[in-house]
Amino acid sequence: MDLNQLEKEVSYTAVASSGPGGQHANKVATKVLLEFDIEKSSAFAKGEHSRILDALKDQLTKDRMLKISCQESRSQASNKEMAFTKLIKLLKKAAIPKKVRRKRVVPASVKRKRLNDKKKHSEKKANRKFKP
């Protein structure tokens, strides 16, 4: 993943934050909306690109854009940095290939031992019963 290329392909929009905040929140656009088009991006390798698209398919909009918003800080610049950091974390997590699950085979000797133990236990219980 090429972070410099990624930074060039991201677009930011500043809007007014929602929620309480009074005069400051009403007049200053501090919330940052980050938009990123994964399909048109050239910041990824081919395998990485398909894994990311597959992993994030539920988070994409109808026009196949990834949108991230951040309004944690009162500063637009720090919100911009936090939004980009969120994007990087999300993309790195999505780019990791998933492990292939292999079915575990229980050895025959282990099965045999378990069945023998069950048989001994049941015989022990049966011998305790009163037989007239």
MDTraj code that builds the backbone (N, CA, C; nanometers):
import mdtraj as md
import numpy as np

residues = "MET ASP LEU ASN GLN LEU GLU LYS GLU VAL SER TYR THR ALA VAL ALA SER SER GLY PRO GLY GLY GLN HIS ALA ASN LYS VAL ALA THR LYS VAL LEU LEU GLU PHE ASP ILE GLU LYS SER SER ALA PHE ALA LYS GLY GLU HIS SER ARG ILE LEU ASP ALA LEU LYS ASP GLN LEU THR LYS ASP ARG MET LEU LYS ILE SER CYS GLN GLU SER ARG SER GLN ALA SER ASN LYS GLU MET ALA PHE THR LYS LEU ILE LYS LEU LEU LYS LYS ALA ALA ILE PRO LYS LYS VAL ARG ARG LYS ARG VAL VAL PRO ALA SER VAL LYS ARG LYS ARG LEU ASN ASP LYS LYS LYS HIS SER GLU LYS LYS ALA ASN ARG LYS PHE LYS PRO".split()
xyz = np.array([
    [0.0846, -0.1171, 0.0000],
    [0.0000, 0.0000, 0.0000],
    [0.0894, 0.1238, 0.0000],
    [0.0685, 0.2095, -0.0989],
    [0.1478, 0.3305, -0.1130],
    [0.0731, 0.4467, -0.0469],
    [0.1216, 0.4918, 0.0698],
    [0.0522, 0.5950, 0.1465],
    [0.0546, 0.7309, 0.0776],
    [0.1633, 0.7622, 0.0071],
    [0.1700, 0.8905, -0.0637],
    [0.0648, 0.8969, -0.1743],
    [0.0522, 0.7887, -0.2497],
    [-0.0478, 0.7816, -0.3558],
    [-0.1883, 0.7855, -0.2956],
    [-0.2054, 0.7171, -0.1850],
    [-0.3339, 0.7118, -0.1163],
    [-0.3773, 0.8520, -0.0721],
    [-0.2816, 0.9288, -0.0211],
    [-0.3104, 1.0642, 0.0262],
    [-0.3547, 1.1551, -0.0885],
    [-0.3006, 1.1306, -0.2093],
    [-0.3382, 1.2120, -0.3256],
    [-0.4784, 1.1784, -0.3762],
    [-0.5216, 1.0536, -0.3570],
    [-0.6494, 1.0078, -0.4113],
    [-0.7682, 1.0339, -0.3199],
    [-0.7428, 1.0738, -0.1965],
    [-0.8485, 1.0981, -0.0992],
    [-0.8999, 1.2413, -0.1147],
    [-1.0325, 1.2576, -0.1019],
    [-1.0888, 1.3932, -0.1051],
    [-1.1584, 1.4202, 0.0286],
    [-1.1487, 1.5440, 0.0739],
    [-1.2042, 1.5837, 0.2030],
    [-1.3123, 1.6895, 0.1818],
    [-1.4134, 1.6865, 0.2676],
    [-1.5168, 1.7885, 0.2709],
    [-1.5385, 1.8256, 0.4170],
    [-1.5425, 1.9564, 0.4440],
    [-1.5651, 2.0029, 0.5813],
    [-1.7094, 2.0510, 0.5938],
    [-1.7765, 2.0033, 0.6975],
    [-1.9150, 2.0436, 0.7240],
    [-1.9295, 2.0768, 0.8721],
    [-2.0430, 2.1349, 0.9068],
    [-2.0679, 2.1685, 1.0472],
    [-2.0933, 2.0405, 1.1261],
    [-2.0366, 2.0323, 1.2443],
    [-2.0547, 1.9152, 1.3299],
    [-2.1974, 1.9097, 1.3812],
    [-2.2429, 1.7884, 1.4063],
    [-2.3760, 1.7722, 1.4631],
    [-2.3654, 1.7679, 1.6147],
    [-2.4782, 1.7781, 1.6821],
    [-2.4797, 1.7671, 1.8266],
    [-2.4579, 1.9001, 1.8951],
    [-2.4443, 1.8972, 2.0294],
    [-2.4304, 2.0209, 2.1060],
    [-2.2947, 2.0869, 2.0831],
    [-2.2858, 2.2104, 2.1126],
    [-2.1598, 2.2818, 2.0975],
    [-2.1819, 2.4306, 2.0960],
    [-2.3067, 2.4699, 2.0848],
    [-2.3402, 2.6108, 2.0921],
    [-2.2884, 2.6914, 1.9760],
    [-2.2424, 2.8108, 2.0062],
    [-2.2037, 2.9072, 1.9038],
    [-2.0892, 2.8558, 1.8164],
    [-1.9917, 2.7894, 1.8784],
    [-1.8762, 2.7404, 1.8023],
    [-1.9185, 2.6373, 1.6981],
    [-2.0010, 2.5398, 1.7383],
    [-2.0420, 2.4328, 1.6476],
    [-2.1313, 2.4857, 1.5360],
    [-2.2070, 2.5920, 1.5647],
    [-2.3004, 2.6443, 1.4652],
    [-2.2319, 2.7242, 1.3552],
    [-2.1169, 2.7829, 1.3837],
    [-2.0559, 2.8711, 1.2835],
    [-1.9276, 2.8174, 1.2211],
    [-1.8729, 2.7060, 1.2729],
    [-1.7447, 2.6549, 1.2224],
    [-1.7632, 2.5143, 1.1653],
    [-1.7086, 2.4914, 1.0475],
    [-1.7180, 2.3594, 0.9832],
    [-1.5970, 2.2766, 1.0244],
    [-1.6116, 2.1982, 1.1326],
    [-1.4981, 2.1202, 1.1824],
    [-1.5093, 1.9718, 1.1506],
    [-1.6292, 1.9229, 1.1234],
    [-1.6467, 1.7809, 1.0901],
    [-1.5877, 1.7574, 0.9511],
    [-1.5119, 1.6489, 0.9371],
    [-1.4474, 1.6184, 0.8097],
    [-1.5056, 1.4900, 0.7529],
    [-1.5477, 1.4956, 0.6267],
    [-1.5942, 1.3775, 0.5535],
    [-1.4868, 1.3396, 0.4531],
    [-1.4377, 1.2191, 0.4645],
    [-1.3331, 1.1697, 0.3755],
    [-1.3982, 1.0764, 0.2743],
    [-1.3690, 1.0955, 0.1465],
    [-1.4206, 1.0079, 0.0414],
    [-1.3038, 0.9450, -0.0319],
    [-1.3183, 0.8136, -0.0588],
    [-1.2105, 0.7413, -0.1256],
    [-1.2713, 0.6395, -0.2208],
    [-1.2256, 0.6419, -0.3460],
    [-1.2728, 0.5475, -0.4467],
    [-1.1719, 0.4327, -0.4561],
    [-1.2081, 0.3194, -0.3986],
    [-1.1173, 0.2044, -0.3937],
    [-1.0944, 0.1465, -0.5324],
    [-1.1993, 0.1426, -0.6144],
    [-1.1886, 0.0805, -0.7465],
    [-1.0915, 0.1537, -0.8380],
    [-1.0885, 0.2856, -0.8303],
    [-1.0015, 0.3644, -0.9188],
    [-0.8634, 0.3900, -0.8590],
    [-0.8403, 0.3423, -0.7400],
    [-0.7141, 0.3681, -0.6717],
    [-0.5998, 0.2865, -0.7312],
    [-0.4831, 0.3495, -0.7387],
    [-0.3635, 0.2799, -0.7869],
    [-0.2607, 0.2659, -0.6743],
    [-0.3068, 0.2762, -0.5495],
    [-0.2173, 0.2700, -0.4345],
    [-0.1961, 0.1275, -0.3847],
    [-0.2653, 0.0303, -0.4447],
    [-0.2590, -0.1073, -0.3964],
    [-0.2032, -0.2010, -0.5026],
    [-0.1509, -0.3141, -0.4541],
    [-0.1137, -0.4226, -0.5447],
    [-0.2428, -0.4934, -0.5885],
    [-0.2369, -0.5747, -0.6934],
    [-0.3575, -0.6375, -0.7484],
    [-0.4284, -0.7275, -0.6476],
    [-0.3549, -0.8138, -0.5804],
    [-0.4139, -0.9037, -0.4824],
    [-0.4716, -0.8278, -0.3651],
    [-0.3999, -0.7263, -0.3241],
    [-0.4424, -0.6422, -0.2121],
    [-0.5716, -0.5691, -0.2481],
    [-0.5781, -0.5205, -0.3691],
    [-0.6934, -0.4446, -0.4180],
    [-0.8207, -0.5286, -0.4108],
    [-0.8146, -0.6518, -0.4580],
    [-0.9340, -0.7383, -0.4580],
    [-0.9736, -0.7782, -0.3160],
    [-0.8756, -0.8040, -0.2292],
    [-0.9060, -0.8385, -0.0897],
    [-0.9754, -0.7230, -0.0191],
    [-0.9268, -0.6010, -0.0426],
    [-0.9850, -0.4828, 0.0214],
    [-1.1276, -0.4613, -0.0275],
    [-1.1494, -0.4720, -0.1574],
    [-1.2842, -0.4556, -0.2121],
    [-1.3800, -0.5590, -0.1543],
    [-1.3329, -0.6822, -0.1426],
    [-1.4173, -0.7893, -0.0901],
    [-1.4490, -0.7677, 0.0580],
    [-1.3499, -0.7235, 0.1347],
    [-1.3685, -0.7058, 0.2788],
    [-1.4564, -0.5851, 0.3118],
    [-1.4503, -0.4815, 0.2304],
    [-1.5221, -0.3576, 0.2608],
    [-1.6478, -0.3383, 0.1759],
    [-1.6947, -0.4433, 0.1102],
    [-1.8091, -0.4287, 0.0190],
    [-1.9351, -0.3803, 0.0907],
    [-1.9515, -0.4117, 0.2195],
    [-2.0694, -0.3694, 0.2938],
    [-2.0612, -0.2229, 0.3383],
    [-1.9418, -0.1657, 0.3368],
    [-1.9242, -0.0283, 0.3830],
    [-1.9203, 0.0726, 0.2683],
    [-1.9288, 0.0242, 0.1449],
    [-1.9234, 0.1138, 0.0297],
    [-2.0624, 0.1703, 0.0007],
    [-2.0655, 0.2911, -0.0572],
    [-2.1918, 0.3525, -0.0958],
    [-2.2383, 0.2930, -0.2286],
    [-2.3530, 0.3405, -0.2792],
    [-2.4061, 0.2898, -0.4064],
    [-2.3114, 0.3175, -0.5222],
    [-2.2428, 0.4300, -0.5175],
    [-2.1481, 0.4631, -0.6242],
    [-2.0074, 0.4109, -0.5933],
    [-1.9986, 0.3081, -0.5068],
    [-1.8753, 0.2342, -0.4762],
    [-1.7655, 0.3224, -0.4154],
    [-1.8066, 0.4175, -0.3300],
    [-1.7114, 0.5041, -0.2608],
    [-1.7089, 0.4666, -0.1134],
    [-1.5924, 0.4780, -0.0528],
    [-1.5775, 0.4561, 0.0913],
    [-1.5793, 0.5930, 0.1578],
    [-1.6690, 0.6102, 0.2542],
    [-1.6811, 0.7395, 0.3218],
    [-1.6538, 0.7217, 0.4708],
    [-1.5703, 0.8104, 0.5234],
    [-1.5369, 0.8100, 0.6661],
    [-1.5544, 0.9518, 0.7176],
    [-1.6183, 0.9652, 0.8341],
    [-1.6358, 1.0977, 0.8924],
    [-1.5685, 1.1027, 1.0289],
    [-1.5266, 1.2221, 1.0663],
    [-1.4638, 1.2409, 1.1966],
    [-1.5015, 1.3783, 1.2501],
    [-1.5543, 1.3819, 1.3736],
    [-1.5901, 1.5085, 1.4376],
    [-1.5508, 1.5078, 1.5847],
    [-1.4445, 1.4321, 1.6158],
    [-1.4038, 1.4155, 1.7551],
    [-1.3375, 1.5398, 1.8143],
    [-1.2727, 1.6177, 1.7303],
    [-1.1988, 1.7334, 1.7788],
    [-1.2693, 1.8630, 1.7367],
    [-1.2314, 1.9726, 1.8001],
    [-1.2848, 2.1036, 1.7605],
    [-1.2031, 2.1627, 1.6473],
    [-1.0935, 2.0945, 1.6103],
    [-1.0061, 2.1437, 1.5055],
    [-1.0285, 2.0642, 1.3769],
    [-1.0477, 2.1363, 1.2672],
    [-1.0682, 2.0701, 1.1382],
    [-0.9434, 1.9934, 1.0956],
    [-0.8259, 2.0485, 1.1215],
    [-0.7002, 1.9834, 1.0811],
    [-0.6803, 1.8510, 1.1544],
    [-0.7071, 1.8501, 1.2856],
    [-0.6887, 1.7246, 1.3602],
    [-0.7952, 1.6221, 1.3198],
    [-0.9172, 1.6668, 1.2880],
    [-1.0197, 1.5748, 1.2391],
    [-0.9797, 1.5149, 1.1045],
    [-0.9149, 1.5953, 1.0225],
    [-0.8672, 1.5484, 0.8918],
    [-0.7612, 1.4392, 0.9105],
    [-0.6693, 1.4615, 1.0026],
    [-0.5657, 1.3615, 1.0323],
    [-0.6269, 1.2334, 1.0887],
    [-0.7221, 1.2487, 1.1807],
    [-0.7863, 1.1307, 1.2419],
    [-0.8651, 1.0508, 1.1381],
    [-0.9307, 1.1187, 1.0460],
    [-1.0074, 1.0498, 0.9420],
    [-0.9135, 0.9713, 0.8515],
    [-0.7991, 1.0310, 0.8168],
    [-0.7020, 0.9606, 0.7317],
    [-0.6419, 0.8416, 0.8060],
    [-0.6170, 0.8571, 0.9357],
    [-0.5657, 0.7470, 1.0174],
    [-0.6668, 0.6327, 1.0235],
    [-0.7960, 0.6667, 1.0373],
    [-0.9017, 0.5654, 1.0368],
    [-0.9015, 0.4896, 0.9044],
    [-0.8863, 0.5635, 0.7950],
    [-0.8835, 0.5019, 0.6616],
    [-0.7678, 0.4033, 0.6499],
    [-0.6504, 0.4442, 0.6934],
    [-0.5321, 0.3582, 0.6849],
    [-0.5524, 0.2312, 0.7672],
    [-0.6026, 0.2453, 0.8904],
    [-0.6273, 0.1280, 0.9752],
    [-0.7259, 0.0328, 0.9094],
    [-0.8328, 0.0895, 0.8542],
    [-0.9364, 0.0095, 0.7896],
    [-0.8807, -0.0652, 0.6696],
    [-0.8011, 0.0035, 0.5878],
    [-0.7446, -0.0590, 0.4687],
    [-0.6396, -0.1644, 0.5029],
    [-0.5579, -0.1382, 0.6045],
    [-0.4571, -0.2367, 0.6450],
    [-0.5224, -0.3631, 0.6988],
    [-0.6281, -0.3464, 0.7766],
    [-0.6991, -0.4619, 0.8316],
    [-0.7650, -0.5419, 0.7204],
    [-0.8213, -0.4713, 0.6216],
    [-0.8898, -0.5386, 0.5110],
    [-0.7921, -0.6062, 0.4157],
    [-0.6682, -0.5574, 0.4096],
    [-0.5701, -0.6117, 0.3151],
    [-0.5063, -0.7419, 0.3633],
    [-0.5206, -0.7728, 0.4903],
    [-0.4606, -0.8954, 0.5440],
    [-0.5383, -1.0154, 0.4906],
    [-0.4692, -1.1104, 0.4282],
    [-0.5400, -1.2288, 0.3760],
    [-0.5933, -1.3150, 0.4893],
    [-0.7133, -1.3678, 0.4703],
    [-0.7741, -1.4513, 0.5738],
    [-0.7123, -1.5894, 0.5701],
    [-0.6986, -1.6498, 0.6885],
    [-0.6433, -1.7841, 0.6984],
    [-0.7438, -1.8848, 0.6448],
    [-0.6915, -1.9842, 0.5748],
    [-0.7774, -2.0904, 0.5247],
    [-0.7999, -2.1889, 0.6380],
    [-0.9261, -2.2197, 0.6656],
    [-0.9579, -2.3109, 0.7748],
    [-0.9429, -2.4532, 0.7250],
    [-0.8601, -2.5275, 0.7930],
    [-0.8406, -2.6687, 0.7572],
    [-0.9132, -2.7547, 0.8596],
    [-0.9851, -2.8527, 0.8101],
    [-1.0587, -2.9399, 0.8990],
    [-0.9597, -3.0252, 0.9778],
    [-0.9805, -3.0331, 1.1067],
    [-0.8918, -3.1086, 1.1938],
    [-0.9375, -3.2536, 1.1964],
    [-0.8448, -3.3458, 1.1770],
    [-0.8764, -3.4883, 1.1784],
    [-0.8308, -3.5476, 1.3113],
    [-0.9245, -3.6105, 1.3815],
    [-0.8915, -3.6730, 1.5086],
    [-0.8331, -3.8116, 1.4794],
    [-0.7145, -3.8413, 1.5304],
    [-0.6518, -3.9711, 1.5045],
    [-0.7365, -4.0875, 1.5581],
    [-0.7259, -4.2022, 1.4927],
    [-0.8039, -4.3207, 1.5310],
    [-0.7682, -4.3674, 1.6717],
    [-0.6407, -4.3571, 1.7092],
    [-0.5984, -4.4019, 1.8423],
    [-0.6652, -4.3186, 1.9523],
    [-0.6834, -4.1896, 1.9274],
    [-0.7472, -4.1016, 2.0252],
    [-0.8950, -4.1386, 2.0389],
    [-0.9598, -4.1673, 1.9261],
    [-1.1003, -4.2096, 1.9295],
    [-1.1158, -4.3399, 2.0080],
    [-1.0261, -4.4343, 1.9787],
    [-1.0297, -4.5642, 2.0448],
    [-1.0118, -4.5498, 2.1956],
    [-0.9151, -4.4668, 2.2375],
    [-0.8894, -4.4455, 2.3801],
    [-1.0121, -4.3839, 2.4477],
    [-1.0742, -4.2840, 2.3829],
    [-1.1926, -4.2198, 2.4407],
    [-1.3064, -4.3203, 2.4573],
    [-1.3284, -4.4045, 2.3568],
    [-1.4353, -4.5041, 2.3660],
    [-1.4067, -4.6091, 2.4736],
    [-1.2804, -4.6499, 2.4854],
    [-1.2427, -4.7459, 2.5909],
    [-1.2650, -4.6865, 2.7295],
    [-1.2293, -4.5593, 2.7457],
    [-1.2498, -4.4921, 2.8737],
    [-1.3987, -4.4842, 2.9075],
    [-1.4809, -4.4544, 2.8072],
    [-1.6255, -4.4482, 2.8291],
    [-1.6796, -4.5847, 2.8704],
    [-1.6276, -4.6892, 2.8046],
    [-1.6743, -4.8251, 2.8334],
    [-1.6376, -4.8648, 2.9769],
    [-1.5137, -4.8358, 3.0185],
    [-1.4693, -4.8670, 3.1545],
    [-1.5528, -4.7926, 3.2573],
    [-1.5805, -4.6656, 3.2283],
    [-1.6590, -4.5825, 3.3200],
    [-1.8011, -4.6384, 3.3346],
    [-1.8620, -4.6781, 3.2235],
    [-1.9986, -4.7318, 3.2300],
    [-2.0016, -4.8665, 3.3024],
    [-1.8961, -4.9499, 3.2836],
    [-1.8886, -5.0781, 3.3551],
    [-1.8744, -5.0548, 3.5052],
    [-1.7938, -4.9569, 3.5425],
    [-1.7749, -4.9230, 3.6827],
    [-1.9088, -4.8834, 3.7456],
    [-1.9869, -4.8029, 3.6754],
    [-2.1184, -4.7601, 3.7241],
    [-2.2151, -4.8786, 3.7313],
    [-2.2100, -4.9642, 3.6286],
    [-2.3014, -5.0795, 3.6239],
    [-2.2711, -5.1772, 3.7375],
    [-2.1454, -5.1929, 3.7751],
    [-2.1065, -5.2866, 3.8824],
    [-2.1549, -5.2366, 4.0187],
    [-2.1828, -5.1091, 4.0337],
    [-2.2299, -5.0557, 4.1604],
    [-2.3769, -5.0875, 4.1861],
    [-2.4500, -5.1178, 4.0812],
    [-2.5943, -5.1429, 4.0964],
    [-2.6173, -5.2734, 4.1733],
    [-2.7232, -5.2719, 4.2518],
    [-2.7592, -5.3913, 4.3295],
    [-2.8286, -5.4924, 4.2400],
    [-2.7777, -5.6182, 4.2443],
    [-2.8384, -5.7245, 4.1636],
    [-2.8894, -5.8335, 4.2580],
    [-3.0212, -5.8527, 4.2705],
    [-3.0744, -5.9512, 4.3654],
    [-3.0574, -6.0951, 4.3191],
])
top = md.Topology()
chain = top.add_chain()
for i, resn in enumerate(residues, 1):
    res = top.add_residue(resn, chain, resSeq=i)
    for name in ("N", "CA", "C"):
        top.add_atom(name, md.element.get_by_symbol(name[0]), res)
traj = md.Trajectory(xyz[None], top)
